[in-house]
Amino acid sequence: ESRGEVTMPTVTTIFFWQDHPSDGWPVPTDHVRTDITAEQRAELTALLRSGEVLATARGMARCRMPGCETGIGNQDYGAHGFRWPQGCEHYVEVHNVWPPGADALIVAAATAHLQYESPTVGGPDPLRAGVVPNDPVARGF
């Protein structure tokens, strides 16, 4: 007898920074980029602000850039197969940080827009048929 198994989709995390050198997370100061245009930064920050709340923590996270004590939030957001902490747009806007995965998030959002938001000819979008609103599996989380 076979039992049905649910395979959860892979979620890519971005903007999660190193607490300790052995934890394997990136360091924000290593990802400061001045070659990213204002339009690219605006596109990324709009995506980051439009995610859905996935989790809430008890404490408040602070910016990890040296000398900055800005409180940035206590929730995790996600969309398009990505997860990020609340307030991470602060890094993009204030410190010119462009983390690993930022370009992939923009591509994933553009691809999802083309697949799910485009009008279809002759009826409802078959890719959305039967999708339950706020279903974590259907949303990719």
C-alpha positions as CSV (number, residue, x, y, z in Angstrom):
1,E,0.0,0.0,0.0
2,S,1.4,3.4,-1.0
3,R,0.8,6.5,1.0
4,G,0.5,9.8,-0.7
5,E,3.5,12.1,0.0
6,V,3.5,15.8,-0.4
7,T,6.6,17.3,-1.8
8,M,7.1,20.9,-0.7
9,P,8.6,23.2,-3.3
10,T,12.0,24.6,-2.7
11,V,12.1,28.1,-1.3
12,T,15.0,30.3,-1.9
13,T,16.0,32.6,1.0
14,I,17.4,36.1,0.3
15,F,18.5,38.9,2.7
16,F,19.2,36.5,5.6
17,W,22.6,37.6,6.9
18,Q,25.4,36.0,8.9
19,D,25.2,36.0,12.7
20,H,28.3,34.0,13.1
21,P,31.1,33.1,10.7
22,S,30.3,29.4,10.8
23,D,26.6,29.7,9.9
24,G,27.2,29.9,6.1
25,W,25.0,33.0,5.5
26,P,26.3,35.9,3.4
27,V,27.6,39.2,4.9
28,P,25.7,42.3,3.6
29,T,28.9,44.4,3.2
30,D,30.1,41.9,0.7
31,H,27.1,42.7,-1.6
32,V,27.2,46.5,-1.9
33,R,26.8,47.3,-5.6
34,T,26.9,50.8,-7.1
35,D,26.3,49.5,-10.7
36,I,22.6,48.7,-10.1
37,T,20.3,51.4,-11.6
38,A,17.6,53.3,-9.6
39,E,15.0,51.5,-11.8
40,Q,16.3,48.1,-10.8
41,R,16.4,49.0,-7.2
42,A,12.8,50.3,-7.4
43,E,11.7,47.1,-9.1
44,L,13.3,45.0,-6.3
45,T,11.9,47.1,-3.5
46,A,8.4,47.0,-4.9
47,L,8.6,43.2,-5.1
48,L,9.9,43.0,-1.5
49,R,7.1,45.2,-0.2
50,S,4.4,43.2,-2.0
51,G,5.2,39.8,-0.5
52,E,2.9,37.9,1.8
53,V,3.6,37.5,5.5
54,L,4.9,34.0,6.2
55,A,6.0,34.2,9.8
56,T,6.3,36.6,12.8
57,A,9.0,36.6,15.4
58,R,9.0,38.0,18.9
59,G,12.1,40.2,18.6
60,M,12.9,43.1,16.2
61,A,15.7,42.6,13.7
62,R,18.2,45.4,13.2
63,C,20.2,46.4,10.2
64,R,23.5,44.4,9.9
65,M,25.5,47.1,8.2
66,P,28.3,48.6,10.4
67,G,27.2,51.7,12.3
68,C,23.5,51.3,11.4
69,E,21.1,50.5,14.1
70,T,17.8,50.8,12.1
71,G,15.1,48.4,13.3
72,I,13.8,46.7,10.2
73,G,11.1,44.3,11.4
74,N,10.0,41.0,12.9
75,Q,8.3,39.2,10.1
76,D,9.3,37.0,7.1
77,Y,7.7,37.7,3.7
78,G,7.6,35.6,0.6
79,A,6.4,35.3,-3.0
80,H,7.4,33.5,-6.2
81,G,9.3,30.8,-4.4
82,F,11.4,33.2,-2.3
83,R,11.5,34.1,1.4
84,W,13.0,37.3,2.9
85,P,12.8,39.2,6.2
86,Q,10.7,42.3,6.7
87,G,12.4,45.6,6.0
88,C,15.1,44.2,3.8
89,E,14.4,46.9,1.2
90,H,16.3,49.2,3.7
91,Y,19.5,47.5,2.6
92,V,18.7,48.2,-1.1
93,E,17.6,51.8,-0.6
94,V,20.0,53.0,2.0
95,H,23.1,50.8,1.7
96,N,23.1,49.8,-2.0
97,V,23.1,46.1,-1.2
98,W,22.1,43.7,-4.0
99,P,22.0,40.3,-2.4
100,P,22.5,36.9,-4.0
101,G,19.2,35.9,-5.4
102,A,17.9,39.4,-6.2
103,D,18.0,39.0,-9.9
104,A,16.4,35.5,-9.7
105,L,13.5,37.0,-7.7
106,I,12.9,39.7,-10.3
107,V,12.9,37.0,-13.1
108,A,10.6,34.7,-11.1
109,A,8.1,37.6,-10.5
110,A,8.2,38.5,-14.2
111,T,7.7,34.9,-15.2
112,A,4.8,34.5,-12.8
113,H,3.2,37.7,-14.1
114,L,3.3,36.3,-17.6
115,Q,2.0,32.9,-16.7
116,Y,-0.7,33.9,-14.2
117,E,-1.8,37.4,-15.0
118,S,-2.0,37.3,-18.7
119,P,-5.5,37.1,-20.1
120,T,-6.4,33.9,-21.9
121,V,-8.5,33.5,-24.9
122,G,-11.8,31.7,-24.5
123,G,-12.1,31.5,-20.7
124,P,-10.4,31.4,-17.4
125,D,-6.6,30.9,-17.1
126,P,-6.1,27.1,-16.9
127,L,-3.0,27.6,-14.7
128,R,-5.2,29.1,-12.0
129,A,-8.1,26.7,-12.3
130,G,-8.8,25.0,-9.0
131,V,-6.3,27.1,-7.0
132,V,-7.6,27.9,-3.6
133,P,-6.8,31.5,-2.5
134,N,-4.0,31.6,0.2
135,D,-3.3,27.8,-0.3
136,P,0.4,27.6,0.8
137,V,1.1,24.8,-1.7
138,A,-0.5,26.7,-4.6
139,R,1.5,29.8,-3.7
140,G,4.7,27.9,-3.5
141,F,5.1,28.1,0.3
